[in-house]
Amino acid sequence: MAYIGRPHTSLSGIDPGLDSISDLTTAADKMIYTTGSDVYAVTAITSAARGLLDDASVGDMRTTLGLGTMAEETATNYLTTSAAGTTYATLASPALTGNPTTPTQAAGNSTTRLASTEFVSTAVANIVDSAPAALNTLNELAASLGDDVNFSTTVTNSIATKMPLAGGTFTGDVNIESSAPTIYFKDSDGTANNYGATYFDADTMYVYTRNGSSHGKIILTSFNGTDQADRLTIDTSGNATFSGGITAAHHVNVGVGMSFQWGDSHERIEQSDGNIEFFTGNGEKMRLHGSTLVIGKDSADTTLSGGTPPFQVIGTGSSASIAAVRREANAYGSSLILAKSRGTTVNSFSNSTKLSDNDALGYILFIGDDGTDLDTYGATIHAEVNGTPGSNDMPADLVFSTNGGSSSATERMRIDSSGNVGIGVTSPKTKLQIVGENNSSSTPLGKIANSQLHLDHTTHTNAISQIGFGYSAGTYSTASIGYISTLVNNYGKGDLFFATRNVNTDTAPTERFRIATAGQLGIGGANYGTSGQVLTSGGASAAPSWADAGGGNWTTISESTVSNQRTVNFTVAAGYWYRLYITNLYLHSATRQLFAQFSTDGGSNFISSGYTVWAKTNYASSTTVQVSTENTWSYGVMITKEHLGAGADSANNMIIDYYQPTGYQFRMWGGHSNLKNSNSTHDGTFILKDLSNSSTAVNYIRLTNYGANSGTQYYIYGKFKLMRME
């Protein structure tokens, strides 16, 4: 100590304690104390400590400490005295009397310090924490826990059987019992008034959603483990949308005025005022009103045949049509079935339900608006029983009726059960029977009336209307009777023909007989013979033919052979028929053309105009086709074949007419199929008739060869024979 604060010899490394002290600086009222092993520090001495240090004796220290004159005893001796035993408590397990106090520890202090009643009361109060009076004691708590000393285990085991708030899997039924048990569903985002719920009340299960102050949607989905799909969506307006079909085992009820609809509602089914209405393209197309289905309009016609048919199609154009189309790879077509039974029970059949004779099987009615209603028949087609029906046997007629201007339709035609067709008769006796009424005995022949079968056409000349007969396996009938038109202007006219076939092949029959418009009788077609001729039988195997009447003969008047001659002349007389034969005809010129010239004054003058050439198949026919008019040639009319050109008929026949206002002066027929203007010889025949048809009769004929129509005469070669009918 003597070295503190003074220079000293360093003790470093000799004694750590001394080394620590040697580094200290002391001062008045300071003292050295240890702060650790061999570690010292300096601190100030308090006035109390200073007083005790300044006391000279122990007594002075007692006085300083306020102990007065207390005798100096050992604590042990003092505590064992009788007075001390009742005054002081022992340190070991002291038993204090009276109301000793102790400092109140801070709440939650868990040291070994004494706990005052205040500390304990606070701790107990904190435990009770305003618990109800029935649960503010341990006994009450124990009772509430069932006095179960293993309450924790019991609760843990019980909780293990419950569904955690975080979710889990129920292994049994879940029963919620309440007056209206409800389960709420709410999104954890905390949005107010956004939730869904389901609850049961009385006998009804409810599911609802809420979106703030509005309705929410309800969506039912399905999940296959990978994808989730919406199956049913009920939107905020109450509209339900199914992603698939709907199968109902019972009724599907829709509210009054509501509808089934698709997409944008352009296609829908509505109900209103007792109607079911079907819409497509946002327009009503069909309506069911009571037992009546109407297509095309929103109301039905109620006067059809005196009532309201249960199915009606009403519209314009093709929309007023009903079609049945069968698309199938077989021979069967679509059907319209009209059926009748006397029974009222469906699929029940017996003798009492079968039809009787004259029962109608079904009707097709044609009705028109008469300004009053739709209840007057314009025409009908119906089938009716004709006989007695039996199993798989239903004999019936098909009847056609029309309205001739009255309140009902009258039967006009019938096809009976045997296939006979009757017009104007209800029981036809043949395949076709026509019966008509003619109240006038003076009706002209051919007058178009209801007792007539009329075949008509209005096309062109030579058009044919006919009735065929015989076997019909081929293209042609074996025989026919028909009409050939010869004129279609105004009311027209024509011939009646009869044709047969004499071969067993599919060829057209040949015309055998004709009655022409003027009553002419044609054999083998329009072959009417010549005036005075008669029909001559051809026997059992040939057709008849025209022949001259008995006593009439062709007499040769002149016959000559011509060579290097420019004309050939003939004198004729009125009232006779003449036949001119030309054989070995040869015309000498570059352009060979044989002309006929006609004179009424014995050859002094020849007719130079007014000729008309006609081509035809038979000279006696009154129908001809004009080829040309030769009214500009002063040298006659050409009679050689080539002059007829494309207008000639297949037989290359012709008629030459010379016409004056008073009538025909002559008619010359040429049957000259071999007469030509060529450099080889040919034959031909002409018949001159009616040469005296007027007062100015032809009495002279001249044949001449005019080359190239030039007026120059060229040589004629040939043999000419003129014959006359005596």
C-alpha positions in Angstrom: 0.0 0.0 0.0 2.9 2.3 0.6 3.5 2.4 -3.1 0.2 3.5 -4.3 0.5 6.8 -6.1 4.2 6.9 -6.0 6.9 5.8 -8.2 7.5 2.3 -7.8 9.3 -0.6 -9.1 7.2 -2.4 -11.7 5.7 -5.7 -10.4 4.4 -6.7 -13.7 4.6 -10.4 -14.1 5.2 -11.0 -10.4 1.6 -10.7 -9.0 -1.4 -10.0 -11.1 -3.3 -8.5 -8.2 -0.6 -6.2 -7.2 0.0 -5.4 -10.8 -3.8 -4.4 -11.1 -3.5 -2.3 -7.9 -0.4 -0.6 -9.0 -2.2 0.9 -12.0 -4.9 2.5 -9.7 -4.9 6.2 -8.7 -6.4 6.9 -5.2 -7.7 10.1 -3.6 -9.6 11.3 -0.5 -12.6 9.2 0.4 -11.7 6.6 -2.1 -11.3 2.9 -1.5 -10.1 -0.1 -3.5 -12.4 -3.1 -4.1 -12.3 -6.2 -6.2 -14.3 -6.6 -9.4 -13.0 -10.0 -10.2 -10.1 -12.4 -9.5 -7.0 -10.3 -9.1 -8.9 -7.4 -10.6 -9.3 -4.2 -8.5 -11.0 -0.9 -8.9 -11.4 2.4 -7.0 -14.8 3.7 -5.7 -16.0 6.6 -3.6 -16.7 6.1 0.2 -20.3 7.2 1.1 -20.8 9.5 4.1 -22.5 6.6 6.0 -19.5 4.4 5.4 -17.3 7.3 6.3 -19.1 7.6 9.6 -18.6 4.0 10.5 -14.9 4.2 9.6 -14.5 7.2 11.8 -16.1 5.5 14.9 -13.5 4.6 17.5 -15.4 1.7 19.0 -18.1 -0.9 18.5 -20.4 1.1 20.8 -19.9 4.1 18.7 -20.8 2.0 15.6 -24.0 0.8 17.4 -24.9 4.4 18.1 -24.2 5.3 14.5 -26.4 2.3 13.4 -29.2 3.2 15.8 -28.7 0.0 17.9 -28.4 1.9 21.2 -27.0 0.0 24.2 -27.9 -3.6 22.8 -25.7 -6.0 24.5 -23.4 -7.9 22.4 -24.9 -11.4 22.0 -24.6 -14.1 19.5 -27.6 -14.6 17.3 -28.0 -18.1 18.4 -28.0 -17.3 22.1 -30.5 -14.5 21.5 -32.9 -16.6 19.5 -33.0 -19.4 22.0 -34.2 -17.4 24.8 -37.8 -17.7 25.8 -38.4 -14.2 24.9 -36.9 -14.6 21.5 -38.9 -17.8 20.8 -42.1 -15.9 20.9 -40.8 -12.8 19.3 -38.8 -14.0 16.3 -39.3 -16.7 13.7 -36.7 -19.1 12.8 -35.1 -19.0 9.4 -35.9 -22.6 8.7 -39.7 -23.0 8.3 -40.6 -19.8 10.2 -44.1 -19.6 11.6 -45.1 -16.0 11.6 -48.0 -14.7 13.6 -50.0 -11.6 13.3 -50.3 -9.9 9.9 -46.8 -9.9 8.5 -46.3 -8.0 5.2 -44.0 -8.5 2.4 -43.3 -6.5 -0.8 -45.8 -7.4 -3.6 -43.9 -8.9 -6.5 -44.6 -7.9 -10.0 -47.3 -10.0 -11.7 -45.9 -13.1 -13.3 -42.9 -13.2 -11.0 -41.9 -16.9 -10.7 -38.9 -16.6 -8.3 -38.7 -18.0 -4.7 -39.6 -14.7 -3.2 -42.6 -14.4 -0.8 -46.0 -13.9 -2.5 -48.2 -11.4 -0.7 -52.0 -11.8 -0.5 -52.1 -8.9 -3.0 -49.9 -10.8 -5.4 -51.9 -13.9 -5.0 -55.3 -12.1 -5.4 -54.1 -10.5 -8.6 -52.8 -13.8 -9.9 -56.1 -15.5 -9.1 -58.1 -12.7 -10.6 -56.1 -12.9 -13.7 -56.9 -16.6 -13.9 -60.6 -16.1 -13.3 -60.6 -13.2 -15.7 -64.3 -12.2 -15.2 -65.4 -15.8 -15.5 -69.1 -16.4 -14.6 -69.8 -17.1 -11.0 -70.6 -20.7 -11.8 -67.1 -21.3 -13.3 -64.8 -19.2 -11.1 -63.6 -22.1 -8.8 -61.6 -25.1 -9.6 -64.4 -27.3 -8.3 -66.8 -25.7 -10.7 -64.3 -26.0 -13.5 -63.7 -29.7 -12.6 -67.5 -30.3 -12.5 -67.8 -28.6 -15.9 -65.2 -30.9 -17.3 -67.0 -33.9 -15.9 -64.5 -34.4 -13.1 -62.4 -36.1 -15.8 -58.8 -36.3 -14.6 -57.9 -37.3 -18.2 -59.9 -34.5 -19.7 -57.1 -33.5 -22.1 -56.8 -37.1 -23.5 -60.6 -37.3 -23.7 -60.8 -34.0 -25.5 -58.0 -34.9 -27.9 -59.6 -38.2 -28.8 -62.9 -36.5 -29.3 -61.4 -33.8 -31.5 -59.8 -36.5 -33.6 -63.3 -37.6 -34.6 -64.2 -34.0 -35.7 -63.7 -32.1 -39.0 -60.9 -29.6 -38.7 -61.6 -26.0 -39.7 -58.9 -26.4 -42.4 -61.0 -29.2 -44.0 -60.9 -32.9 -44.2 -62.9 -36.0 -45.2 -66.1 -37.1 -43.5 -66.3 -40.9 -43.1 -70.0 -41.1 -42.3 -73.3 -39.2 -42.6 -73.4 -35.5 -41.6 -76.7 -34.5 -40.0 -77.5 -30.8 -39.3 -80.7 -30.5 -37.3 -82.3 -27.1 -36.8 -85.6 -25.4 -37.5 -83.9 -24.2 -40.7 -80.4 -25.7 -40.9 -78.1 -23.6 -43.0 -74.6 -23.9 -44.4 -72.9 -20.7 -45.5 -70.1 -20.4 -48.0 -68.0 -17.2 -48.1 -64.9 -16.3 -50.0 -61.9 -15.6 -47.7 -61.2 -12.3 -49.5 -63.6 -10.8 -47.0 -65.8 -9.0 -49.5 -68.9 -8.0 -47.6 -72.3 -9.6 -48.5 -70.7 -11.9 -51.1 -71.6 -15.5 -50.1 -73.6 -18.5 -50.9 -75.7 -20.7 -48.7 -77.9 -23.8 -48.7 -80.6 -24.6 -46.2 -83.6 -26.7 -45.6 -86.9 -25.5 -44.4 -90.0 -27.6 -43.9 -89.9 -29.8 -47.0 -87.8 -27.6 -49.3 -84.1 -27.4 -49.9 -82.8 -24.0 -50.9 -79.5 -23.0 -52.6 -78.8 -19.3 -53.0 -76.0 -16.8 -53.7 -75.6 -13.1 -53.0 -73.3 -10.6 -54.8 -73.4 -7.5 -52.6 -76.9 -6.1 -53.1 -77.5 -8.3 -56.2 -78.3 -11.9 -57.0 -75.3 -14.2 -57.6 -74.9 -17.0 -60.0 -75.1 -20.8 -59.3 -72.9 -23.1 -61.3 -72.8 -26.9 -61.0 -69.6 -28.4 -62.4 -68.1 -31.8 -62.9 -64.5 -32.8 -62.5 -62.7 -35.9 -64.0 -59.5 -35.5 -62.0 -57.9 -33.3 -64.6 -60.5 -30.9 -66.1 -63.4 -29.1 -64.6 -66.5 -28.4 -66.8 -69.6 -26.3 -66.1 -72.7 -28.5 -66.4 -75.5 -26.2 -65.2 -75.4 -22.4 -64.9 -78.2 -20.3 -63.3 -77.4 -16.7 -63.9 -78.4 -13.6 -61.9 -81.7 -13.4 -63.8 -82.7 -16.9 -63.0 -81.9 -18.3 -66.5 -80.6 -21.9 -66.5 -78.0 -23.1 -69.0 -77.2 -26.8 -69.4 -74.0 -27.8 -71.2 -75.6 -31.2 -72.2 -79.0 -32.7 -72.7 -81.8 -32.9 -70.2 -83.5 -36.3 -69.4 -86.6 -36.0 -67.4 -88.5 -39.0 -65.8 -91.5 -36.8 -65.2 -93.1 -33.6 -66.2 -91.0 -30.5 -66.9 -93.1 -27.5 -65.8 -92.6 -24.0 -67.3 -94.2 -20.9 -65.8 -97.1 -19.2 -67.6 -95.8 -17.0 -70.4 -92.3 -18.5 -70.2 -90.4 -20.2 -73.0 -87.8 -22.7 -73.9 -85.2 -20.9 -76.0 -81.8 -21.4 -77.7 -78.9 -19.0 -77.9 -80.1 -15.5 -78.8 -83.8 -16.7 -78.3 -84.5 -16.5 -82.0 -85.3 -20.2 -81.7 -87.7 -20.9 -78.9 -90.9 -22.5 -77.6 -93.4 -20.2 -75.9 -96.7 -20.7 -74.0 -99.4 -18.1 -73.8 -103.2 -18.0 -73.7 -103.6 -21.7 -74.0 -101.2 -21.9 -77.0 -97.8 -23.5 -77.4 -95.9 -21.4 -80.0 -92.8 -22.5 -81.9 -90.3 -19.8 -83.2 -87.4 -20.0 -85.6 -85.5 -17.1 -87.1 -87.3 -15.0 -84.4 -90.6 -15.6 -86.1 -93.5 -17.9 -85.1 -93.7 -20.8 -87.5 -96.0 -23.3 -85.7 -98.6 -23.1 -83.0 -100.5 -25.8 -81.0 -103.9 -24.5 -80.0 -105.9 -27.0 -78.0 -105.9 -30.1 -80.2 -105.1 -28.2 -83.4 -101.6 -27.8 -84.8 -101.1 -24.9 -87.2 -98.0 -24.4 -89.3 -97.4 -21.0 -90.9 -100.0 -18.9 -89.1 -100.9 -18.1 -85.5 -104.6 -19.1 -85.9 -106.4 -22.0 -87.6 -109.2 -22.0 -90.2 -112.3 -23.1 -88.5 -114.7 -23.7 -91.4 -112.7 -26.4 -93.3 -115.3 -29.0 -94.3 -117.5 -27.6 -91.5 -115.0 -27.8 -88.7 -111.4 -27.3 -87.6 -109.0 -30.0 -88.7 -106.4 -30.8 -86.1 -103.5 -30.3 -88.5 -103.3 -27.3 -90.8 -100.5 -25.8 -93.0 -101.3 -22.2 -94.0 -99.0 -20.0 -96.1 -98.1 -18.7 -99.5 -96.1 -20.3 -102.3 -94.2 -23.4 -101.4 -94.7 -22.8 -97.7 -98.3 -24.0 -98.2 -97.1 -27.4 -99.3 -96.7 -30.7 -97.5 -93.9 -33.1 -98.8 -92.9 -36.6 -97.9 -89.5 -37.6 -99.3 -88.1 -41.1 -98.8 -84.3 -41.3 -99.2 -83.3 -44.9 -99.1 -81.5 -47.3 -101.3 -84.5 -49.5 -102.2 -87.5 -49.5 -104.5 -90.0 -48.1 -101.9 -91.4 -44.5 -101.9 -93.1 -42.2 -99.5 -96.6 -42.8 -98.3 -99.8 -40.9 -97.5 -101.9 -43.2 -95.4 -105.7 -42.7 -95.0 -107.2 -45.4 -92.9 -110.6 -46.2 -91.5 -111.9 -48.6 -88.8 -115.4 -48.9 -87.2 -113.7 -49.6 -83.8 -112.9 -46.8 -81.3 -110.1 -48.6 -79.4 -106.6 -48.3 -80.9 -105.0 -51.7 -82.0 -108.3 -53.5 -81.3 -109.7 -55.5 -84.3 -112.6 -57.8 -84.6 -115.6 -58.5 -86.8 -117.4 -55.6 -85.2 -114.7 -53.2 -86.2 -114.2 -54.1 -89.8 -115.7 -52.0 -92.6 -118.9 -52.6 -94.5 -119.8 -52.3 -98.2 -119.8 -48.6 -99.3 -117.8 -47.4 -96.3 -115.4 -44.7 -97.2 -111.7 -45.5 -96.5 -110.4 -41.9 -96.9 -111.0 -38.6 -98.7 -108.8 -36.0 -100.4 -110.8 -32.8 -100.4 -110.2 -29.7 -102.6 -112.0 -26.7 -101.0 -112.0 -23.1 -102.1 -113.0 -19.8 -100.5 -116.5 -18.9 -101.8 -116.6 -15.5 -100.1 -118.4 -17.1 -97.1 -116.3 -19.8 -95.7 -114.0 -22.8 -96.6 -116.7 -25.4 -96.6 -117.6 -26.0 -100.3 -116.0 -28.8 -102.2 -114.5 -28.0 -105.6 -113.4 -31.6 -106.1 -112.8 -34.8 -104.1 -111.0 -38.1 -104.4 -112.0 -40.9 -102.2 -111.9 -44.6 -101.8 -114.9 -46.6 -100.8 -115.5 -50.3 -100.0 -117.0 -52.3 -102.9 -118.0 -55.6 -101.5 -117.5 -57.4 -98.1 -114.0 -57.0 -96.5 -112.4 -60.0 -94.9 -109.0 -60.9 -93.5 -106.3 -59.4 -95.8 -109.1 -58.5 -98.2 -110.3 -55.0 -98.8 -112.2 -54.6 -102.2 -112.5 -50.9 -103.0 -113.3 -48.3 -105.7 -111.4 -45.1 -106.3 -113.9 -42.2 -107.0 -113.2 -38.8 -108.5 -115.7 -36.0 -108.1 -115.9 -32.4 -109.3 -118.2 -29.5 -108.7 -120.0 -28.3 -111.8 -121.3 -25.1 -110.1 -123.2 -26.0 -107.0 -122.8 -26.6 -103.3 -121.4 -30.1 -103.7 -119.2 -32.2 -105.9 -120.6 -34.9 -108.2 -118.9 -38.2 -109.1 -117.3 -38.0 -112.6 -115.0 -41.0 -112.8 -114.6 -44.3 -110.9 -112.0 -47.0 -111.0 -113.7 -50.0 -109.5 -112.3 -52.9 -107.6 -111.8 -55.0 -110.7 -109.8 -52.2 -112.5 -112.7 -51.1 -114.8 -112.8 -47.3 -115.4 -116.2 -45.7 -115.6 -116.8 -42.1 -116.7 -120.4 -41.0 -116.0 -121.2 -44.5 -114.7 -120.8 -45.9 -111.2 -120.6 -49.6 -112.2 -118.4 -49.8 -115.4 -118.8 -53.1 -117.3 -115.6 -52.8 -119.4 -112.0 -51.5 -118.9 -113.3 -48.1 -120.1 -117.0 -47.2 -120.2 -118.2 -43.7 -121.0 -121.8 -42.8 -120.4 -123.1 -39.3 -121.1 -126.4 -37.6 -121.2 -127.6 -36.0 -124.4 -131.0 -34.4 -124.0 -131.2 -33.3 -127.7 -132.0 -35.8 -130.5 -130.8 -33.3 -133.0 -127.2 -32.9 -131.7 -124.9 -32.7 -134.8 -122.4 -35.5 -135.4 -119.0 -34.8 -133.8 -120.4 -32.1 -131.4 -118.1 -32.1 -128.4 -120.4 -33.3 -125.6 -120.2 -35.3 -122.4 -120.8 -38.5 -124.2 -117.8 -38.1 -126.4 -114.2 -39.4 -126.1 -112.2 -36.7 -127.8 -108.5 -36.9 -128.8 -107.1 -33.4 -129.6 -104.0 -31.6 -130.6 -103.2 -28.1 -131.7 -99.6 -28.5 -132.9 -99.2 -28.6 -136.7 -100.3 -30.0 -140.0 -100.0 -33.8 -140.3 -100.0 -34.2 -136.5 -101.6 -37.5 -135.4 -104.1 -38.4 -132.6 -104.7 -42.1 -132.4 -106.0 -45.1 -130.4 -103.7 -48.1 -130.4 -104.8 -51.8 -130.2 -103.1 -55.1 -129.7 -100.1 -56.5 -127.8 -98.1 -53.7 -126.2 -94.8 -55.3 -125.4 -92.9 -53.2 -127.9 -92.7 -49.6 -129.1 -95.7 -49.8 -131.5 -99.3 -51.0 -131.3 -100.2 -53.7 -133.7 -103.1 -51.6 -135.1 -104.4 -48.1 -134.7 -107.3 -45.8 -135.6 -106.4 -42.1 -135.8 -106.8 -38.6 -137.0 -104.3 -36.7 -139.2 -104.7 -33.0 -139.2 -104.6 -31.3 -142.7 -105.3 -27.8 -141.4 -104.7 -26.3 -138.0 -105.9 -22.8 -138.7 -109.1 -21.6 -137.0 -111.1 -24.8 -136.1 -108.9 -27.2 -138.3 -109.8 -30.2 -140.4 -108.2 -33.6 -141.1 -108.5 -37.2 -142.2 -109.5 -40.4 -140.4 -107.2 -43.4 -140.9 -107.0 -47.1 -140.1 -103.7 -48.9 -139.8 -102.6 -52.6 -139.2 -99.4 -54.5 -139.1 -99.0 -57.8 -141.0 -95.6 -58.8 -139.5 -94.7 -60.2 -136.1 -92.0 -57.6 -135.3 -92.0 -54.4 -133.4 -92.7 -52.1 -136.4 -95.2 -49.4 -137.0 -98.5 -50.5 -138.5 -99.2 -49.5 -142.1 -102.1 -47.3 -143.1 -104.7 -49.4 -144.9 -107.8 -47.2 -145.2 -108.5 -43.4 -145.0 -111.5 -41.2 -145.0 -110.5 -37.8 -146.1 -112.1 -34.5 -145.3 -114.4 -34.5 -148.4 -115.4 -38.1 -147.8 -112.8 -39.5 -150.2 -112.0 -43.1 -149.5 -108.3 -43.9 -149.6 -106.8 -47.4 -150.0 -103.3 -47.9 -148.6 -103.2 -44.2 -147.6 -104.4 -41.2 -149.5 -104.9 -43.2 -152.7 -108.4 -42.2 -153.7 -108.3 -43.7 -157.2 -109.7 -41.7 -160.1 -113.2 -40.6 -160.9 -115.3 -43.5 -161.9 -113.0 -46.2 -160.5 -114.3 -48.8 -158.1 -112.8 -50.9 -155.2 -111.6 -54.3 -156.3 -111.0 -57.0 -153.7 -107.5 -58.4 -153.4 -108.7 -61.7 -152.0 -108.1 -63.1 -148.5 -104.4 -62.2 -148.4 -104.3 -58.8 -150.1 -105.8 -55.3 -149.7 -108.4 -54.1 -152.1 -107.4 -51.6 -154.8 -109.0 -49.1 -157.2 -109.9 -50.3 -160.6 -111.7 -48.9 -163.6 -115.4 -49.7 -163.6 -116.6 -52.4 -166.0 -116.9 -51.2 -169.7 -114.3 -48.4 -169.3 -111.0 -48.8 -171.3 -107.9 -46.8 -172.1 -107.8 -46.2 -175.8 -104.6 -45.1 -177.5 -105.2 -41.8 -179.4 -101.7 -41.2 -180.6 -98.3 -42.8 -180.4 -95.0 -41.6 -181.9 -91.3 -41.9 -181.5 -89.6 -38.5 -181.6 -86.0 -37.8 -182.6 -84.3 -34.4 -183.2 -87.6 -32.7 -182.6 -88.0 -29.5 -180.7 -91.7 -29.9 -179.7 -94.2 -32.8 -179.2 -97.9 -31.7 -179.7 -101.2 -33.3 -178.6 -104.8 -32.4 -179.4 -107.3 -33.1 -176.6 -111.0 -32.8 -176.2 -113.1 -31.6 -173.3 -114.8 -34.2 -171.0 -112.2 -36.9 -171.2 -109.4 -38.3 -169.1 -106.0 -38.6 -170.8 -103.0 -40.6 -169.9 -99.6 -39.7 -171.4 -96.8 -42.3 -171.4 -93.2 -41.1 -172.0 -90.5 -43.7 -172.4 -86.8 -43.5 -173.4 -86.9 -39.7 -172.9 -83.7 -37.9 -173.7 -83.3 -34.1 -173.8 -80.5 -32.6 -175.8 -79.0 -29.5 -174.2 -76.5 -28.5 -171.5 -79.4 -27.8 -169.2 -82.1 -30.3 -169.9 -85.6 -29.1 -168.9 -88.9 -30.4 -170.3 -91.8 -27.9 -170.3 -95.5 -28.3 -170.8 -97.5 -25.6 -172.6 -101.3 -25.4 -172.7 -103.5 -23.8 -175.3 -107.3 -23.2 -175.5 -107.3 -22.3 -179.2 -105.8 -25.3 -180.8 -102.1 -24.2 -180.4 -102.3 -20.6 -181.8 -101.7 -19.2 -178.3 -100.3 -20.7 -175.2 -101.0 -19.8 -171.6 -98.0 -17.9 -170.3 -98.7 -17.4 -166.6 -100.7 -18.6 -163.5 -99.1 -22.0 -163.2 -98.6 -23.4 -159.7 -96.6 -26.5 -159.0 -97.6 -28.8 -156.1 -95.8 -31.8 -154.8 -97.7 -34.7 -153.2 -97.9 -38.5 -152.8 -101.2 -39.1 -154.7 -102.7 -36.9 -157.4 -106.3 -37.4 -156.2 -105.6 -35.9 -152.7 -106.9 -32.4 -152.0 -104.0 -31.6 -149.8 -100.8 -30.4 -151.5 -97.6 -28.7 -150.6 -96.8 -25.8 -152.9 -93.3 -26.0 -154.5 -93.2 -22.9 -156.7 -95.4 -20.5 -158.7 -94.5 -20.5 -162.5 -96.3 -17.3 -163.4 -93.4 -15.5 -165.0 -92.4 -18.1 -167.7 -93.9 -17.5 -171.1 -92.9 -21.0 -172.3 -94.9 -23.1 -169.8 -94.2 -25.1 -166.7 -91.3 -27.5 -166.1 -92.3 -31.0 -165.5 -89.0 -32.8 -165.1 -88.1 -34.2 -161.7 -85.2 -31.9 -160.6 -87.4 -28.8 -160.9 -89.3 -29.9 -157.8 -86.2 -29.6 -155.7 -86.3 -30.0 -151.9 -90.1 -29.4 -151.9 -90.9 -32.7 -153.6 -92.4 -35.5 -151.6 -90.8 -38.9 -151.2 -92.6 -40.2 -154.3 -91.6 -37.2 -156.4 -95.2 -36.7 -157.6 -96.6 -33.3 -158.6 -99.7 -31.4 -159.7 -99.7 -28.5 -162.2 -102.6 -26.2 -161.7 -103.6 -23.4 -164.1 -106.0 -21.1 -162.3 -108.4 -18.4 -163.5 -110.9 -16.5 -161.4 -113.7 -18.6 -162.9 -112.1 -21.8 -161.6 -109.6 -24.4 -162.6 -108.9 -24.7 -166.3 -107.0 -27.9 -166.0 -105.1 -30.1 -163.5 -102.2 -32.3 -164.6 -100.9 -35.0 -162.4 -97.4 -36.4 -162.9 -96.5 -39.8 -161.4 -93.0 -39.6 -162.9 -90.6 -41.1 -160.4 -88.2 -41.9 -163.2 -88.6 -38.8 -165.4 -85.5 -36.6 -165.2 -83.6 -33.9 -167.1 -80.4 -35.9 -167.7 -78.4 -37.2 -170.6 -79.8 -40.8 -170.2 -83.2 -42.1 -171.1 -86.0 -42.2 -168.6 -89.7 -43.1 -168.4 -92.7 -41.3 -166.8 -96.5 -41.1 -166.8 -98.9 -38.2 -166.6 -102.7 -38.2 -166.3 -104.5 -35.1 -167.4 -108.0 -34.6 -165.8 -110.7 -32.0 -165.7 -109.5 -30.4 -168.8 -113.0 -29.0 -169.4 -113.7 -27.5 -166.0 -114.8 -24.2 -167.5 -116.0 -22.7 -170.7 -112.4 -22.0 -171.7 -111.2 -25.6 -171.8 -107.7 -26.7 -172.7 -107.7 -28.4 -176.1 -104.0 -28.4 -177.1 -100.8 -29.5 -175.2 -97.2 -28.9 -176.4 -94.1 -30.4 -174.8 -90.8 -28.5 -175.5 -87.2 -28.6 -174.4 -86.1 -25.1 -173.2 -82.5 -25.2 -172.1 -81.6 -23.1 -169.1 -85.0 -21.3 -169.2 -83.6 -19.3 -172.0 -86.5 -19.6 -174.4 -84.3 -21.5 -176.9 -85.8 -24.9 -177.9 -83.5 -27.9 -178.0 -84.1 -31.4 -179.4 -86.3 -34.0 -177.8 -85.8 -37.8 -178.1 -88.3 -40.5 -176.9 -91.5 -42.3 -177.3 -94.8 -40.7 -176.5 -98.2 -42.4 -176.3 -101.5 -40.6 -175.5 -104.4 -42.6 -174.2 -108.0 -41.6 -173.4 -110.6 -43.3 -171.2 -113.6 -44.3 -173.3 
